[in-house]
Amino acid sequence: MDEPIKPKRVERRKGPDIWLRVITFLGVGSWILFVAAMMVLHKARPPLHTVAARSANIYQRSTWSEDLIQILLYLMFIGLAISSAGLIINVKRMRRRDDQVRVNLILIWLLSLFGIVWYFVIL
């Protein structure tokens, strides 16, 4: 007749554990690498040719800097590895309904993969 009342589940987590901190650290680290990669990309591309530079006969390179592009590729591979590690830890840790997949790790993973494909296809 009377159904037994199920006790509410007691939350034993007392805040972010070590894995959440690792995931957060990997997310922040991958974003820092991505910003560094964008700065390297900006320096590697050929400068815009302006009328003032042409009229003053200032030499401006017209090709991408190969050394900086190599550094950019390494940064993209490291960013892909770090975000992959963070995603693996995040997926392994998801056991409760309120656990979430970190969207920023997915975004960095996709951007790094796009950068690597861009290097091999376009350059």
C-alpha positions in Angstrom: 0.0 0.0 0.0 2.4 2.6 1.1 5.5 2.8 -1.0 8.7 3.3 0.9 10.0 6.8 0.7 13.3 6.9 -1.1 15.9 8.9 0.8 17.4 11.8 -1.1 20.8 11.2 -2.5 23.4 12.7 -0.3 25.9 14.8 -2.2 29.4 13.7 -1.1 31.3 16.0 -3.3 32.7 18.9 -1.3 33.6 21.1 -4.2 35.8 20.6 -7.3 38.0 17.5 -7.0 41.4 17.0 -8.5 40.0 15.9 -11.9 37.8 19.0 -12.2 40.9 21.1 -11.5 42.9 19.2 -14.1 40.2 19.6 -16.7 40.0 23.3 -15.9 43.8 23.6 -16.1 43.9 21.8 -19.4 41.1 24.1 -20.7 42.9 27.2 -19.7 46.2 25.9 -21.0 44.7 25.0 -24.4 43.2 28.5 -24.7 46.6 30.1 -23.9 48.2 27.9 -26.6 45.5 28.9 -29.0 46.0 32.6 -28.4 49.8 32.1 -28.8 49.1 30.3 -32.1 46.9 33.2 -33.3 49.7 35.6 -32.5 52.2 33.4 -34.4 49.8 33.2 -37.3 49.6 37.0 -37.4 53.3 37.3 -37.5 53.8 34.5 -40.1 51.5 35.9 -42.7 52.8 38.3 -45.3 52.1 42.0 -44.5 49.6 44.0 -46.4 51.1 46.0 -49.2 50.3 49.6 -48.7 50.6 52.5 -51.1 53.0 54.3 -48.7 55.3 51.2 -48.6 55.2 50.9 -52.4 55.9 54.6 -53.0 58.9 54.5 -50.6 60.2 51.3 -52.1 60.2 49.5 -48.8 60.7 45.7 -49.2 57.9 43.6 -47.8 57.9 39.9 -48.1 55.1 38.4 -50.1 55.2 34.8 -48.7 54.4 33.2 -45.4 57.3 32.8 -42.9 58.1 29.0 -43.0 59.8 29.0 -39.6 56.7 30.6 -37.9 54.4 28.3 -39.8 56.3 25.3 -38.4 55.9 26.8 -34.9 52.2 27.3 -35.5 51.8 23.7 -36.6 53.5 22.5 -33.4 51.3 24.7 -31.3 48.2 23.3 -33.0 49.4 19.7 -32.4 50.1 20.5 -28.7 46.7 22.2 -28.4 45.0 19.2 -30.0 46.7 16.8 -27.6 45.9 18.9 -24.5 42.3 19.3 -25.4 42.0 15.6 -26.3 43.4 14.7 -22.9 40.9 17.1 -21.2 38.0 15.6 -23.2 39.0 12.1 -22.3 39.2 12.9 -18.6 35.9 14.8 -18.8 34.1 11.9 -20.5 35.5 9.3 -18.1 34.5 11.5 -15.1 30.9 12.0 -16.2 28.9 9.7 -14.0 26.2 11.9 -12.6 23.4 13.8 -14.2 24.7 17.2 -13.3 28.2 16.5 -14.9 28.7 18.3 -18.1 31.0 18.1 -21.1 33.3 21.1 -21.4 32.3 22.9 -24.6 35.5 25.0 -24.6 37.6 21.8 -24.9 35.5 20.7 -27.8 35.9 24.1 -29.4 39.7 24.1 -29.0 39.9 20.6 -30.3 37.9 21.5 -33.4 39.9 24.7 -34.0 43.2 22.9 -33.6 42.1 20.2 -36.0 41.0 22.8 -38.5 44.4 24.5 -38.2 46.3 21.3 -38.8 44.1 20.5 -41.8 44.5 24.0 -43.1 48.3 23.6 -42.9 48.3 20.4 -44.9 45.7 21.3 -47.4 46.2 25.0 -48.1 49.9 25.6 -47.4 
